[in-house]
Amino acid sequence: MQSSLKLSGVLAAFAAATALSAIALSAIALSGAAVADTSDVTWQTRVVVEKSGAHCADDPKCFNRYHPAIPPAARAEPGDYIVFETRDALDSDLDLESTVEDVTALDLSLVHPMTGPVFIEGAERGDVLAVTLVDIEPDQYGYTVIVPGFGFLRDLYPDPYIVNWKTSRLKAVSDQMPGVAVPFQAFMGSVGVLPGEAEVEAWLAREGALAEAGGIALMPLPAGAHPAAVCGAEGSHKDKCLRTIPPRENGGNMDVKQMQIGTRLLLPCFVDGCGLFVGDVHYAQGDGEVSGTAIEMGARVTVVTEVLEDLAEEVSQPHFEGGAQLKATMPSNFYATVGLPLKDKGTVPVYETYLDSQKIADLENLSENLTLAARDALIQMIDYIVEEHGLTREQAYILASVAVDLRVGQVVDVPNYVVSAVLNLDVFEGE
């Protein structure tokens, strides 16, 4: 009985104290004083590069060509948390109701709108900029498309196709891909720094030589170029602005999915301030991005930078480092095919046509050709997906672009180098 009386006394005291606390909090609220919680405690210096307008053309902080004359959109100190608000890779109006007709109507001169550039205080030409990826907040919509004339198997898939994805920080699902859920493994498809005048001249010369030889090289195109004052039809450097599709020593459209949150990218600085930019964010992608697109989306990307002085000779093009991020991109279940550099007699692979070699056509086996081995593995994988998982060939090609990794096995066993295509079986719900 005595212990019960003690317990009731304790409970009564606790109730009284709680009531007094509630009265005190009410009094504070009535007085207008703030009630702090952890949300009010901050230490980061943030520089937000906000996007504005419907498209890159409407946004002074957006550009889709490279040239050192492009002015900074913002300035940041090393160590600042820089938040880039990015657009989708095609600067599109696509949405969950989009169809193949919308894909056909896309203007590819607008490809790769970049947010920036950001001037990093204290950075100089010859330094190296270390960029650590802190966070990616995805949009709620993404897409994967087949664009006629583009992609690794463009000769086999000439027609437009689209898959619209509903995205979150957990998974991406689509009505056009029933039974499939792709896990969230976001990264910056494009990230880099502005080239200097010397780099622009050198890269245009080498790409121009390739174009003259019949190879695929995307030369300056003022149509659709931004900023218009620098790269447009009446721009000050319209014949010198580099396209954003190919990656180069300044980074750019590298599409390396291992550059996940937590990794640190090292970029050589070619101009004072470096001119850091981000764009073309991918919700998820297979190594190869074989259809030409990953799960493309806009996003809010947060990075932190550090300036490493006088290291450009050691880091003359992008390097990156990290920890457990590679493990996080590995599937728990997989199926793989093995490709060899084989082809049908009498054919010339689409990638080799510009070489005008008569020897290639009559051969069934090419020597030391990783591209052909990758093609062989991918075609086998698409056959497997169609036969074993019931998808159409277009759906299988799209799935390969977002969930199949092309992996080099060996580059010594002449003449047959090996590339494997590894399918992440985790994407099939309920299997």
Protein Blocks (a to p, Z undefined) as FASTA:
>chain_A
ZZmmmmmmmmmmmmmmmmmmmmmmmmmmmnopacddfklpcfbdcdddddedjbfklpmk
bcfbdcfklccfbdcdehiacddddddfklpabdfkbcfklmmmpcfklgoiaeddddde
hiaghiacddddfbdcddfbdcddddehiajklmmmmbccdddddddfkbccdfklghia
cddddddfbgcddddfklmmmmmmmmmmmmmnopacddddfehpacfklmmmkbcklmmc
ccfkbgcfklpjnopaklcghiacddddfbghklpadehiafbdcehilnopacdddddd
dddddddehilmmmmbccdddfklmmmmpcfbdcdddddddddehiacfklmmnopaklm
mpcbdehifklmmmmmmmmmmmmmmmmnopafklmmmmmmmmpccddfbfcbccbdcddd
dddfklpghZZ
